[in-house]
Amino acid sequence: MYRIAKEFHFSASHQLSHLPPDHQCARLHGHNYVVVVELAAPALNADGFVRDYHELAALKRYIDDRFDHRHLNDVLDGPSTAEALARHFFDWSRARWPEVAAVRVSETPKTWAEYRP
């Protein structure tokens, strides 16, 4: 299996107000997010790629237009957790590129959430 990945970045705020008031994530706060989309294929296409990285620019535009410097509670339906973001970006990407195998989202350099069906 061939695998490729591309990394994207954005900054946004959110608040997990369903958590107890003394939980730090219940307060309004922000992150510098890192999104990694992974694509996989058993064979390469006619150009020798899993998928041309240039085609993934659509995901960068989507992230920049809808998520960058936004309040995620106003953007997403449901919780604005890293797990929910990973699933959201997976579904959006998979609808465009069938080779999408997983999406990881990081809120900090030491934490990751991944959605992989």
All heavy atoms as an XYZ file, in Angstrom:
964
protein
N       0.847     -1.179      0.000
C       0.000      0.000      0.000
C       0.890      1.239      0.000
O       1.813      1.341      0.798
C      -0.896     -0.021      1.242
C      -1.912      1.075      1.315
S      -3.249      1.018      0.109
C      -4.132     -0.442      0.579
N       0.598      2.158     -0.889
C       1.299      3.438     -0.921
C       0.528      4.425     -0.043
O      -0.701      4.435     -0.060
C       1.356      3.990     -2.356
C       2.180      3.150     -3.284
C       1.590      2.161     -4.062
C       3.557      3.352     -3.389
C       2.347      1.385     -4.926
C       4.315      2.575     -4.249
C       3.711      1.598     -5.006
O       4.463      0.836     -5.856
N       1.246      5.239      0.699
C       0.612      6.243      1.564
C       1.310      7.585      1.381
O       2.536      7.635      1.303
C       0.698      5.834      3.027
C      -0.098      4.606      3.354
C      -0.142      4.330      4.850
N      -0.809      3.074      5.101
C      -2.129      2.924      5.157
N      -2.910      3.960      5.008
N      -2.666      1.741      5.367
N       0.502      8.626      1.317
C       1.032      9.984      1.317
C       0.260     10.779      2.370
O      -0.829     10.376      2.793
C       0.919     10.668     -0.066
C      -0.547     10.838     -0.473
C       1.714      9.893     -1.115
C      -0.748     11.758     -1.674
N       0.818     11.899      2.769
C       0.139     12.768      3.732
C       0.496     14.213      3.436
O       1.571     14.503      2.891
C       0.547     12.401      5.154
N      -0.412     15.090      3.783
C      -0.165     16.525      3.636
C      -0.696     17.214      4.883
O      -1.745     16.857      5.406
C      -0.836     17.078      2.390
C      -0.467     18.541      2.141
C      -0.781     18.951      0.730
C      -0.539     20.436      0.538
N       0.776     20.737      0.054
N       0.054     18.215      5.329
C      -0.237     18.921      6.572
C      -0.768     20.320      6.266
O      -0.267     20.997      5.366
C       1.057     19.001      7.383
C       0.927     19.605      8.749
C       2.238     19.501      9.509
O       2.620     18.376      9.904
O       2.890     20.550      9.695
N      -1.759     20.730      7.052
C      -2.374     22.045      6.934
C      -2.431     22.671      8.326
O      -2.513     21.965      9.313
C      -3.787     21.940      6.356
C      -3.829     21.251      5.031
C      -3.966     19.869      4.958
C      -3.730     21.962      3.854
C      -3.997     19.219      3.738
C      -3.759     21.322      2.620
C      -3.888     19.949      2.570
N      -2.457     24.013      8.388
C      -2.466     24.720      9.667
C      -3.558     25.782      9.678
O      -3.838     26.402      8.656
C      -1.117     25.418      9.896
C       0.032     24.471      9.979
N       0.669     24.191     11.156
C       0.650     23.729      9.035
C       1.637     23.318     10.933
N       1.635     23.013      9.640
N      -4.144     25.986     10.859
C      -5.052     27.105     11.055
C      -5.135     27.424     12.542
O      -4.784     26.600     13.387
C      -6.447     26.834     10.462
C      -7.286     25.830     11.205
C      -8.263     26.241     12.111
C      -7.139     24.474     10.979
C      -9.057     25.317     12.773
C      -7.927     23.539     11.632
C      -8.888     23.967     12.540
N      -5.568     28.629     12.839
C      -5.762     29.072     14.223
C      -7.232     29.369     14.430
O      -7.878     29.963     13.556
C      -4.947     30.328     14.508
O      -3.574     30.076     14.346
N      -7.753     28.962     15.584
C      -9.173     29.182     15.867
C      -9.419     29.095     17.368
O      -8.628     28.513     18.118
C     -10.026     28.150     15.138
N     -10.544     29.653     17.780
C     -10.975     29.547     19.175
C     -12.121     28.555     19.266
O     -12.766     28.224     18.268
C     -11.438     30.914     19.697
O     -12.612     31.333     19.020
N     -12.355     28.077     20.484
C     -13.532     27.258     20.760
C     -13.752     27.206     22.261
O     -12.933     27.681     23.046
C     -13.436     25.862     20.133
C     -12.491     24.916     20.804
N     -12.753     23.578     20.932
C     -11.292     25.105     21.394
C     -11.746     22.977     21.552
N     -10.844     23.889     21.836
N     -14.871     26.618     22.634
C     -15.225     26.480     24.038
C     -16.056     25.220     24.180
O     -17.022     25.033     23.438
C     -16.027     27.702     24.490
C     -16.347     27.717     25.952
C     -17.008     29.029     26.354
O     -17.423     29.821     25.516
N     -17.116     29.249     27.647
N     -15.655     24.360     25.093
C     -16.401     23.125     25.355
C     -17.271     23.371     26.585
O     -16.994     22.912     27.686
C     -15.440     21.954     25.551
C     -14.485     21.691     24.369
C     -13.562     20.538     24.675
C     -15.265     21.443     23.087
N     -18.344     24.118     26.373
C     -19.171     24.593     27.479
C     -19.979     23.495     28.161
O     -20.543     23.723     29.228
C     -20.097     25.709     26.994
O     -20.856     25.275     25.898
N     -20.022     22.305     27.582
C     -20.729     21.194     28.221
C     -19.904     20.567     29.350
O     -20.429     19.780     30.131
C     -21.087     20.128     27.182
C     -19.890     19.463     26.569
N     -19.149     20.051     25.563
C     -19.297     18.279     26.829
C     -18.163     19.253     25.228
N     -18.222     18.170     25.981
N     -18.633     20.937     29.445
C     -17.772     20.413     30.507
C     -18.008     21.181     31.801
O     -18.534     22.290     31.786
C     -16.301     20.517     30.083
C     -15.902     19.671     28.876
C     -14.456     19.960     28.485
C     -16.105     18.197     29.153
N     -17.612     20.612     32.941
C     -17.779     21.326     34.217
C     -17.079     22.684     34.167
O     -16.030     22.829     33.520
C     -17.107     20.404     35.239
C     -17.080     19.061     34.596
C     -17.003     19.290     33.113
N     -17.631     23.685     34.850
C     -17.075     25.041     34.783
C     -15.604     25.141     35.209
O     -14.894     26.026     34.742
C     -17.954     25.841     35.746
C     -19.172     25.032     35.956
C     -18.819     23.608     35.677
N     -15.144     24.222     36.061
C     -13.743     24.288     36.493
C     -12.789     23.594     35.523
O     -11.582     23.619     35.718
C     -13.591     23.709     37.905
C     -13.997     22.243     37.988
O     -14.774     21.781     37.132
O     -13.536     21.558     38.928
N     -13.305     22.986     34.459
C     -12.450     22.352     33.450
C     -11.883     23.441     32.551
O     -12.626     24.303     32.066
C     -13.264     21.345     32.632
C     -12.442     20.425     31.793
N     -11.768     20.852     30.669
C     -12.185     19.105     31.908
C     -11.134     19.832     30.122
N     -11.372     18.763     30.865
N     -10.582     23.421     32.299
C      -9.952     24.486     31.513
C     -10.532     24.615     30.108
O     -10.573     25.710     29.543
C      -8.441     24.297     31.445
C      -7.998     23.059     30.695
C      -6.489     22.882     30.717
O      -5.780     23.641     31.353
N      -6.011     21.876     30.032
N     -11.008     23.524     29.529
C     -11.554     23.580     28.170
C     -12.975     24.144     28.131
O     -13.496     24.414     27.053
C     -11.520     22.201     27.527
S      -9.840     21.606     27.254
N     -13.585     24.325     29.300
C     -14.907     24.945     29.354
C     -14.807     26.449     29.129
O     -15.786     27.091     28.766
C     -15.584     24.649     30.685
N     -13.617     26.984     29.347
C     -13.397     28.419     29.129
C     -13.071     28.669     27.650
O     -12.531     27.805     26.965
C     -12.254     28.917     30.006
C     -12.550     28.803     31.495
C     -11.481     29.476     32.336
N     -10.168     28.883     32.233
C      -9.709     27.893     33.008
N     -10.474     27.374     33.946
N      -8.483     27.434     32.847
N     -13.381     29.859     27.195
C     -13.023     30.248     25.840
C     -11.504     30.214     25.695
O     -10.784     30.760     26.537
C     -13.540     31.665     25.559
C     -13.208     32.250     24.190
C     -13.856     31.432     23.081
C     -13.664     33.701     24.131
N     -11.021     29.540     24.664
C      -9.583     29.438     24.427
C      -9.346     29.123     22.953
O     -10.286     28.895     22.199
C      -8.949     28.360     25.329
C      -9.454     26.981     25.062
N     -10.698     26.530     25.464
C      -8.878     25.937     24.416
C     -10.863     25.277     25.090
N      -9.769     24.889     24.439
N      -8.090     29.124     22.546
C      -7.770     28.872     21.153
C      -6.582     27.958     20.988
O      -5.859     27.669     21.952
N      -6.395     27.518     19.759
C      -5.294     26.616     19.418
C      -4.741     26.990     18.052
O      -5.438     27.570     17.214
C      -5.770     25.159     19.335
C      -6.335     24.620     20.592
N      -5.560     24.285     21.686
C      -7.619     24.340     20.945
C      -6.333     23.830     22.640
N      -7.594     23.847     22.221
N      -3.510     26.589     17.825
C      -2.919     26.579     16.498
C      -3.012     25.136     16.021
O      -2.219     24.288     16.421
C      -1.472     27.067     16.540
C      -1.394     28.517     16.924
O      -2.142     29.340     16.420
N      -0.503     28.841     17.839
N      -4.020     24.861     15.222
C      -4.325     23.496     14.810
C      -3.417     23.029     13.679
O      -3.023     23.811     12.822
C      -5.777     23.403     14.322
C      -6.798     23.526     15.418
C      -7.324     24.765     15.777
C      -7.267     22.407     16.086
C      -8.277     24.887     16.772
C      -8.221     22.523     17.077
C      -8.721     23.760     17.419
O      -9.654     23.867     18.406
N      -3.150     21.734     13.693
C      -2.458     21.065     12.595
C      -3.381     19.945     12.124
O      -3.842     19.132     12.934
C      -1.094     20.487     13.038
C      -0.424     19.766     11.874
C      -0.201     21.585     13.586
N      -3.652     19.923     10.835
C      -4.500     18.889     10.228
C      -3.630     18.118      9.247
O      -2.975     18.708      8.391
C      -5.692     19.524      9.472
C      -6.529     18.453      8.776
C      -6.534     20.370     10.410
N      -3.626     16.803      9.375
C      -2.877     15.951      8.447
C      -3.863     15.006      7.770
O      -4.554     14.240      8.446
C      -1.775     15.137      9.168
C      -1.070     14.214      8.183
C      -0.791     16.060      9.857
N      -3.931     15.099      6.457
C      -4.768     14.183      5.693
C      -3.854     13.117      5.093
O      -2.805     13.428      4.534
C      -5.600     14.925      4.623
C      -4.730     15.627      3.613
C      -6.560     13.978      3.927
N      -4.244     11.873      5.265
C      -3.474     10.729      4.750
C      -4.279     10.047      3.661
O      -5.474      9.790      3.839
C      -3.198      9.739      5.876
C      -2.447      8.516      5.439
C      -2.320      7.493      6.562
O      -1.822      7.851      7.643
O      -2.738      6.337      6.343
N      -3.611      9.766      2.544
C      -4.245      9.062      1.437
C      -3.481      7.770      1.186
O      -2.263      7.720      1.389
C      -4.233      9.915      0.168
C      -5.104     11.176      0.194
C      -4.406     12.314      0.898
C      -5.481     11.587     -1.213
N      -4.193      6.747      0.739
C      -3.566      5.448      0.504
C      -4.156      4.809     -0.747
O      -5.330      4.993     -1.053
C      -3.783      4.529      1.706
N      -3.300      4.054     -1.444
C      -3.747      3.335     -2.643
C      -2.847      2.117     -2.836
O      -1.644      2.181     -2.568
C      -3.693      4.233     -3.865
N      -3.420      1.022     -3.310
C      -2.607     -0.174     -3.547
C      -1.708     -0.045     -4.772
O      -0.733     -0.779     -4.914
C      -3.641     -1.272     -3.738
C      -4.877     -0.567     -4.202
C      -4.843      0.793     -3.562
N      -2.041      0.894     -5.657
C      -1.240      1.102     -6.872
C      -1.194      2.593     -7.173
O      -2.060      3.354     -6.747
C      -1.868      0.355     -8.049
N      -0.182      2.986     -7.903
C      -0.035      4.385     -8.281
C      -0.836      4.679     -9.553
O      -1.051      3.779    -10.377
C       1.438      4.713     -8.504
C       2.344      4.485     -7.294
C       3.798      4.793     -7.644
C       1.892      5.323     -6.103
N      -1.248      5.918     -9.710
C      -1.987      6.285    -10.915
C      -1.027      6.422    -12.097
O       0.183      6.182    -11.959
C      -2.832      7.550    -10.690
C      -2.007      8.800    -10.456
O      -0.817      8.872    -10.793
N      -2.634      9.810     -9.875
N      -1.530      6.815    -13.246
C      -0.722      6.887    -14.462
C       0.426      7.881    -14.348
O       1.434      7.750    -15.043
C      -1.617      7.253    -15.651
N       0.302      8.855    -13.452
C       1.362      9.839    -13.245
C       2.373      9.402    -12.185
O       3.321     10.133    -11.891
C       0.748     11.182    -12.835
C      -0.097     11.776    -13.939
O       0.314     11.717    -15.113
O      -1.191     12.298    -13.619
N       2.153      8.230    -11.585
C       3.064      7.738    -10.554
C       2.749      8.252     -9.156
O       3.603      8.205     -8.275
N       1.530      8.734     -8.947
C       1.098      9.291     -7.663
C       0.004      8.442     -7.032
O      -0.760      7.778     -7.737
C       0.484     10.687     -7.835
C       1.377     11.726     -8.431
C       0.885     12.562     -9.425
C       2.668     11.927     -7.989
C       1.672     13.571     -9.976
C       3.468     12.921     -8.524
C       2.971     13.748     -9.517
N      -0.126      8.539     -5.718
C      -1.376      8.144     -5.057
C      -2.428      9.180     -5.454
O      -3.521      8.868     -5.887
C      -1.207      8.084     -3.518
C      -2.559      7.925     -2.828
C      -0.276      6.950     -3.120
N      -2.049     10.449     -5.299
C      -2.856     11.599     -5.702
C      -1.888     12.769     -5.788
O      -1.005     12.906     -4.950
C      -3.944     11.849     -4.665
C      -4.728     13.126     -4.758
C      -5.792     13.166     -5.797
N      -6.772     12.108     -5.740
C      -7.792     12.021     -6.589
N      -7.950     12.941     -7.525
N      -8.643     11.032     -6.516
N      -2.025     13.607     -6.777
C      -1.158     14.773     -6.919
C      -1.405     15.707     -5.728
O      -2.541     16.104     -5.462
C      -1.478     15.486     -8.229
C      -0.519     16.612     -8.562
O       0.139     17.143     -7.649
O      -0.451     16.972     -9.753
N      -0.341     16.057     -5.002
C      -0.481     16.951     -3.847
C      -1.179     18.252     -4.223
O      -1.895     18.845     -3.406
C       0.892     17.286     -3.243
C       1.519     16.172     -2.457
C       2.679     15.550     -2.909
C       0.985     15.756     -1.253
C       3.284     14.535     -2.183
C       1.570     14.742     -0.512
C       2.719     14.139     -0.974
O       3.304     13.131     -0.246
N      -0.957     18.712     -5.434
C      -1.564     19.964     -5.878
C      -3.088     19.923     -5.769
O      -3.729     20.938     -5.474
C      -1.136     20.271     -7.313
C      -1.708     21.534     -7.844
N      -1.319     22.777     -7.408
C      -2.682     21.752     -8.766
C      -2.013     23.701     -8.035
N      -2.841     23.106     -8.873
N      -3.684     18.762     -5.998
C      -5.137     18.636     -5.904
C      -5.650     18.887     -4.492
O      -6.806     19.267     -4.297
C      -5.582     17.252     -6.373
C      -5.343     16.999     -7.839
C      -5.775     15.611     -8.242
O      -6.952     15.269     -8.021
O      -4.928     14.868     -8.775
N      -4.804     18.683     -3.487
C      -5.225     18.854     -2.100
C      -5.304     20.326     -1.697
O      -5.717     20.646     -0.583
C      -4.285     18.096     -1.167
C      -4.170     16.589     -1.459
C      -3.226     15.933     -0.473
C      -5.523     15.915     -1.455
N      -4.945     21.218     -2.606
C      -5.077     22.654     -2.331
C      -6.524     23.028     -2.025
O      -6.777     24.010     -1.323
C      -4.551     23.460     -3.513
N      -7.463     22.255     -2.506
C      -8.876     22.525     -2.205
C      -9.141     22.429     -0.704
O      -9.960     23.182     -0.162
C      -9.771     21.557     -2.974
N      -8.462     21.510     -0.027
C      -8.629     21.396      1.423
C      -8.040     22.613      2.121
O      -8.619     23.135      3.067
C      -8.007     20.104      1.948
C      -8.096     19.881      3.465
C      -9.540     19.961      3.965
C      -7.468     18.544      3.833
N      -6.911     23.091      1.645
C      -6.331     24.312      2.225
C      -7.285     25.489      2.080
O      -7.509     26.240      3.032
C      -4.988     24.648      1.572
C      -4.390     25.935      2.136
C      -3.062     26.258      1.540
C      -2.453     27.554      2.029
N      -3.089     28.330      3.027
N      -7.883     25.654      0.908
C      -8.838     26.746      0.697
C     -10.044     26.611      1.629
O     -10.506     27.595      2.210
C      -9.288     26.791     -0.760
C      -8.234     27.352     -1.697
C      -8.776     27.599     -3.097
N      -9.311     26.400     -3.729
C      -8.573     25.516     -4.402
N      -7.270     25.691     -4.526
N      -9.142     24.464     -4.959
N     -10.540     25.385      1.775
C     -11.686     25.135      2.654
C     -11.342     25.494      4.099
O     -12.111     26.185      4.776
C     -12.093     23.660      2.538
C     -13.226     23.266      3.450
C     -14.504     23.787      3.282
C     -13.020     22.350      4.468
C     -15.548     23.412      4.110
C     -14.058     21.963      5.301
C     -15.315     22.495      5.115
O     -16.345     22.119      5.946
N     -10.188     25.049      4.570
C      -9.764     25.359      5.938
C      -9.579     26.860      6.106
O     -10.064     27.452      7.082
C      -8.480     24.582      6.287
C      -8.795     23.091      6.439
C      -7.841     25.134      7.554
C      -7.567     22.207      6.577
N      -8.892     27.498      5.166
C      -8.646     28.944      5.268
C      -9.949     29.737      5.257
O     -10.114     30.686      6.026
C      -7.747     29.426      4.129
C      -6.307     28.966      4.272
O      -5.929     28.451      5.348
O      -5.557     29.126      3.286
N     -10.870     29.362      4.393
C     -12.112     30.115      4.237
C     -13.095     29.896      5.381
O     -13.783     30.820      5.794
C     -12.806     29.757      2.923
C     -12.046     30.224      1.704
O     -11.113     31.050      1.852
O     -12.376     29.751      0.595
N     -13.163     28.669      5.902
C     -14.221     28.348      6.862
C     -13.749     28.242      8.308
O     -14.543     28.447      9.228
C     -14.889     27.039      6.444
C     -16.058     26.697      7.310
C     -17.129     25.950      6.600
N     -18.223     25.722      7.538
C     -18.894     24.611      7.651
N     -18.620     23.611      6.862
N     -19.847     24.491      8.524
N     -12.469     27.925      8.534
C     -12.010     27.628      9.893
C     -10.960     28.587     10.439
O     -10.922     28.831     11.640
C     -11.460     26.191      9.949
C     -12.526     25.164      9.759
C     -12.879     24.741      8.490
C     -13.190     24.623     10.849
C     -13.881     23.809      8.308
C     -14.204     23.695     10.676
C     -14.544     23.285      9.399
N     -10.097     29.099      9.597
C      -8.985     29.906     10.088
C      -9.475     31.208     10.721
O     -10.263     31.942     10.133
C      -8.009     30.216      8.961
C      -6.707     30.814      9.474
O      -6.219     30.371     10.538
O      -6.181     31.723      8.812
N      -9.007     31.456     11.942
C      -9.365     32.645     12.718
C     -10.876     32.787     12.884
O     -11.432     33.879     12.782
C      -8.721     33.903     12.125
C      -7.262     33.950     12.392
N      -6.341     33.287     11.608
C      -6.559     34.539     13.378
C      -5.131     33.483     12.089
N      -5.231     34.240     13.174
N     -11.511     31.669     13.164
C     -12.950     31.621     13.452
C     -13.160     31.042     14.842
O     -12.267     30.455     15.435
C     -13.683     30.726     12.447
C     -13.445     31.034     11.011
C     -14.291     32.143     10.531
N     -14.017     32.372      9.111
C     -14.644     33.229      8.389
N     -15.596     33.955      8.915
N     -14.329     33.398      7.133
N     -14.388     31.175     15.313
C     -14.801     30.522     16.563
C     -15.495     29.220     16.160
O     -16.549     29.245     15.516
C     -15.730     31.436     17.364
C     -16.138     30.869     18.675
N     -15.227     30.530     19.657
C     -17.357     30.552     19.165
C     -15.877     30.052     20.704
N     -17.160     30.052     20.421
N     -14.882     28.087     16.467
C     -15.347     26.797     15.953
C     -16.756     26.447     16.410
O     -17.464     25.717     15.714
C     -14.370     25.691     16.343
C     -12.967     25.854     15.758
C     -12.084     24.695     16.177
C     -13.006     25.987     14.244
N     -17.194     26.950     17.557
C     -18.557     26.687     18.010
C     -19.580     27.277     17.037
O     -20.707     26.790     16.959
C     -18.787     27.258     19.408
C     -17.908     26.606     20.439
O     -16.685     26.758     20.390
N     -18.485     25.877     21.359
N     -19.187     28.309     16.295
C     -20.074     28.911     15.305
C     -19.983     28.223     13.947
O     -20.835     28.447     13.093
C     -19.726     30.399     15.113
C     -19.934     31.217     16.373
O     -20.714     30.791     17.256
O     -19.303     32.291     16.478
N     -18.972     27.397     13.758
C     -18.718     26.768     12.462
C     -19.250     25.335     12.412
O     -19.829     24.908     11.410
C     -17.209     26.782     12.140
C     -16.901     26.023     10.873
C     -16.695     28.209     12.060
N     -19.044     24.591     13.483
C     -19.397     23.167     13.512
C     -20.760     22.936     14.152
O     -21.147     23.656     15.069
C     -18.358     22.381     14.308
C     -16.955     22.322     13.740
C     -16.020     21.671     14.747
C     -16.940     21.556     12.429
N     -21.463     21.927     13.676
C     -22.638     21.431     14.369
C     -22.144     20.385     15.353
O     -21.501     19.417     14.953
C     -23.621     20.783     13.385
C     -24.207     21.806     12.427
O     -24.411     22.961     12.842
O     -24.441     21.441     11.258
N     -22.390     20.580     16.612
C     -21.923     19.627     17.611
C     -20.635     20.099     18.253
O     -20.225     21.250     18.087
N     -19.979     19.196     18.971
C     -18.795     19.592     19.746
C     -17.641     20.030     18.842
O     -17.500     19.546     17.722
C     -18.434     18.331     20.528
C     -19.011     17.215     19.734
C     -20.259     17.767     19.091
N     -16.846     20.937     19.357
C     -15.701     21.442     18.594
C     -14.405     20.810     19.088
O     -13.389     21.472     19.226
C     -15.640     22.966     18.700
O     -15.576     23.363     20.055
N     -14.455     19.510     19.329
C     -13.283     18.775     19.798
C     -12.377     18.411     18.634
O     -12.797     18.426     17.467
C     -13.708     17.478     20.515
O     -14.416     16.655     19.572
C     -14.608     17.768     21.722
N     -11.150     18.056     18.937
C     -10.221     17.598     17.902
C     -10.767     16.348     17.218
O     -10.610     16.176     16.003
C      -8.841     17.334     18.509
N     -11.414     15.484     17.986
C     -11.997     14.275     17.412
C     -13.076     14.614     16.383
O     -13.133     14.018     15.302
C     -12.602     13.391     18.519
C     -11.583     12.803     19.472
C     -11.250     13.691     20.670
O     -11.512     14.915     20.636
O     -10.705     13.157     21.651
N     -13.931     15.578     16.729
C     -15.002     15.982     15.811
C     -14.421     16.654     14.563
O     -14.908     16.439     13.448
C     -15.977     16.917     16.523
N     -13.379     17.452     14.752
C     -12.724     18.070     13.601
C     -12.106     17.027     12.680
O     -12.214     17.121     11.455
C     -11.645     19.046     14.064
C     -12.139     20.385     14.590
C     -11.008     21.104     15.310
C     -12.698     21.237     13.464
N     -11.467     16.014     13.266
C     -10.861     14.954     12.453
C     -11.913     14.264     11.600
O     -11.706     14.032     10.398
C     -10.126     13.954     13.344
N     -13.053     13.961     12.180
C     -14.129     13.313     11.427
C     -14.681     14.255     10.352
O     -14.938     13.853      9.212
C     -15.236     12.869     12.374
C     -16.445     12.248     11.671
C     -16.074     10.943     10.969
N     -17.131     10.417     10.162
C     -17.965      9.433     10.532
N     -17.853      8.888     11.729
N     -18.890      8.999      9.727
N     -14.858     15.513     10.716
C     -15.381     16.488      9.753
C     -14.455     16.598      8.530
O     -14.916     16.519      7.385
C     -15.539     17.857     10.422
C     -16.007     18.898      9.480
N     -17.345     19.109      9.204
C     -15.320     19.778      8.704
C     -17.457     20.068      8.304
N     -16.248     20.495      7.987
N     -13.162     16.779      8.782
C     -12.219     16.915      7.668
C     -12.084     15.611      6.889
O     -11.884     15.632      5.672
C     -10.859     17.401      8.153
C     -10.867     18.828      8.626
C     -10.338     19.169      9.853
C     -11.393     19.838      7.842
C     -10.343     20.481     10.297
C     -11.412     21.162      8.268
C     -10.884     21.482      9.502
N     -12.209     14.477      7.568
C     -12.187     13.191      6.859
C     -13.364     13.120      5.888
O     -13.187     12.812      4.707
C     -12.243     12.009      7.837
C     -12.315     10.693      7.121
C     -11.161     10.032      6.752
C     -13.536     10.138      6.781
C     -11.218      8.830      6.052
C     -13.615      8.941      6.089
C     -12.450      8.288      5.720
N     -14.566     13.383      6.389
C     -15.757     13.272      5.541
C     -15.682     14.237      4.356
O     -16.001     13.864      3.223
C     -17.024     13.546      6.354
C     -17.335     12.432      7.344
O     -16.787     11.316      7.222
O     -18.140     12.698      8.264
N     -15.256     15.473      4.610
C     -15.143     16.461      3.539
C     -14.137     15.995      2.483
O     -14.396     16.066      1.287
C     -14.731     17.813      4.128
C     -14.797     18.932      3.152
C     -15.847     19.780      2.944
C     -13.774     19.333      2.224
N     -15.535     20.682      1.949
C     -14.272     20.435      1.496
C     -12.490     18.879      1.949
C     -13.522     21.074      0.506
C     -11.747     19.520      0.966
C     -12.268     20.601      0.263
N     -12.998     15.513      2.944
C     -11.926     15.087      2.027
C     -12.288     13.812      1.286
O     -12.046     13.691      0.072
C     -10.624     14.888      2.806
O     -10.217     16.099      3.395
N     -12.848     12.851      1.985
C     -13.183     11.559      1.365
C     -14.225     11.719      0.264
O     -14.218     10.987     -0.729
C     -13.669     10.586      2.435
C     -13.938      9.175      1.949
C     -12.624      8.457      1.649
N     -12.800      7.094      1.291
C     -12.742      6.050      2.127
N     -12.524      6.244      3.402
N     -12.886      4.839      1.691
N     -15.114     12.699      0.409
C     -16.128     12.961     -0.616
C     -15.482     13.442     -1.916
O     -16.064     13.306     -2.992
C     -17.134     13.994     -0.111
N     -14.263     13.971     -1.817
C     -13.564     14.487     -2.994
C     -12.494     13.542     -3.513
O     -12.232     13.497     -4.699
C     -12.933     15.842     -2.660
C     -13.976     16.930     -2.582
C     -13.638     18.019     -1.593
N     -14.736     18.969     -1.513
C     -15.827     18.791     -0.769
N     -15.972     17.692     -0.038
N     -16.780     19.696     -0.754
N     -11.850     12.830     -2.608
C     -10.729     11.967     -2.964
C     -10.920     10.608     -2.306
O     -10.723     10.462     -1.093
C      -9.405     12.602     -2.522
C      -9.275     14.025     -2.976
C      -9.208     14.468     -4.270
C      -9.206     15.194     -2.161
N      -9.090     15.838     -4.297
C      -9.091     16.312     -3.013
C      -9.215     15.410     -0.776
C      -9.009     17.617     -2.533
C      -9.133     16.709     -0.303
C      -9.028     17.793     -1.174
N     -11.276      9.589     -3.053
C     -11.566      8.280     -2.454
C     -10.357      7.635     -1.782
O     -10.515      6.708     -0.984
C     -12.066      7.443     -3.635
C     -11.614      8.160     -4.856
C     -11.478      9.606     -4.496
N      -9.163      8.124     -2.055
C      -7.958      7.550     -1.449
C      -7.752      7.992     -0.003
O      -6.866      7.488      0.682
C      -6.706      7.946     -2.247
C      -6.731      7.551     -3.703
C      -7.373      8.617     -4.591
O      -7.859      9.647     -4.086
O      -7.393      8.400     -5.817
N      -8.544      8.933      0.485
C      -8.358      9.423      1.857
C      -8.575      8.265      2.825
O      -9.610      7.600      2.817
C      -9.298     10.605      2.169
C      -9.239     10.964      3.650
C      -8.920     11.801      1.315
N      -7.566      8.032      3.667
C      -7.591      6.907      4.610
C      -7.745      7.355      6.056
O      -8.254      6.599      6.882
C      -6.304      6.089      4.473
N      -7.297      8.567      6.375
C      -7.353      9.036      7.761
C      -7.101     10.534      7.791
O      -6.504     11.099      6.875
C      -6.315      8.326      8.618
N      -7.559     11.148      8.867
C      -7.244     12.553      9.148
C      -6.889     12.653     10.621
O      -7.586     12.105     11.472
C      -8.416     13.495      8.812
C      -8.122     14.915      9.305
C      -8.705     13.498      7.320
N      -5.783     13.367     10.880
C      -5.359     13.632     12.257
C      -5.444     15.132     12.499
O      -5.119     15.922     11.617
C      -3.918     13.182     12.497
C      -3.757     11.704     12.426
C      -2.428     11.180     12.895
N      -1.302     12.083     12.781
C      -0.165     11.932     13.446
N      -0.011     10.911     14.258
N       0.827     12.776     13.288
N      -5.846     15.494     13.703
C      -5.922     16.901     14.100
C      -5.189     17.050     15.422
O      -5.418     16.296     16.366
C      -7.385     17.368     14.240
C      -7.445     18.787     14.811
C      -8.104     17.295     12.896
N      -4.310     18.046     15.467
C      -3.563     18.353     16.681
C      -3.959     19.735     17.174
O      -4.031     20.676     16.390
C      -2.063     18.332     16.384
O      -1.349     18.805     17.501
N      -4.209     19.821     18.482
C      -4.450     21.119     19.110
C      -3.168     21.651     19.757
O      -3.020     22.852     19.924
C      -5.518     20.999     20.190
C      -6.889     20.698     19.659
C      -7.921     20.567     20.759
O      -7.569     20.265     21.908
O      -9.106     20.762     20.456
N      -2.287     20.745     20.132
C      -1.012     21.110     20.736
C       0.057     20.191     20.156
O      -0.265     19.137     19.594
C      -1.027     20.940     22.273
O      -1.007     19.546     22.598
C      -2.243     21.594     22.912
N       1.323     20.533     20.299
C       2.380     19.669     19.760
C       2.405     18.258     20.357
O       2.980     17.352     19.776
C       3.667     20.419     20.109
C       3.251     21.841     20.230
C       1.860     21.811     20.809
N       1.764     18.064     21.506
C       1.818     16.759     22.167
C       0.518     15.970     22.109
O       0.435     14.889     22.692
C       2.227     16.942     23.632
C       3.632     17.497     23.785
C       3.996     17.611     25.239
C       5.401     18.171     25.381
N       5.808     18.252     26.792
N      -0.517     16.494     21.441
C      -1.795     15.779     21.413
C      -2.313     15.654     19.983
O      -2.194     16.581     19.176
C      -2.864     16.500     22.267
O      -3.090     17.807     21.731
C      -2.436     16.584     23.727
N      -2.916     14.503     19.678
C      -3.493     14.235     18.370
C      -4.813     13.485     18.549
O      -4.949     12.661     19.442
C      -2.581     13.345     17.532
C      -1.373     14.038     17.037
C      -0.153     14.104     17.655
C      -1.250     14.787     15.838
N       0.716     14.833     16.902
C       0.074     15.267     15.766
C      -2.117     15.102     14.808
C       0.533     16.054     14.726
C      -1.660     15.872     13.757
C      -0.346     16.337     13.724
N      -5.758     13.775     17.661
C      -6.949     12.958     17.514
C      -6.979     12.509     16.054
O      -6.627     13.276     15.165
C      -8.202     13.767     17.838
N      -7.388     11.290     15.837
C      -7.400     10.750     14.474
C      -8.740     10.101     14.191
O      -9.301      9.434     15.058
C      -6.280      9.724     14.311
C      -6.224      9.112     12.921
C      -5.079      8.128     12.774
O      -5.242      6.974     13.201
O      -4.039      8.534     12.253
N      -9.226     10.289     12.966
C     -10.368      9.515     12.492
C      -9.883      8.671     11.329
O      -9.324      9.176     10.360
C     -11.535     10.396     12.041
C     -12.685      9.519     11.603
C     -13.490      8.898     12.560
C     -12.901      9.231     10.268
C     -14.500      8.033     12.175
C     -13.916      8.375      9.877
C     -14.700      7.779     10.843
O     -15.691      6.914     10.467
N     -10.092      7.378     11.476
C      -9.726      6.389     10.451
C     -10.814      5.327     10.489
O     -10.960      4.633     11.481
C      -8.366      5.773     10.814
C      -7.874      4.719      9.858
C      -6.582      4.089     10.366
N      -5.527      5.056     10.562
C      -4.610      5.378      9.649
N      -4.642      4.800      8.476
N      -3.679      6.260      9.921
N     -11.610      5.217      9.423
C     -12.703      4.218      9.467
C     -12.189      2.792      9.483
O     -11.065      2.539      9.121
C     -13.476      4.501      8.187
C     -12.574      5.257      7.313
C     -11.554      5.920      8.168
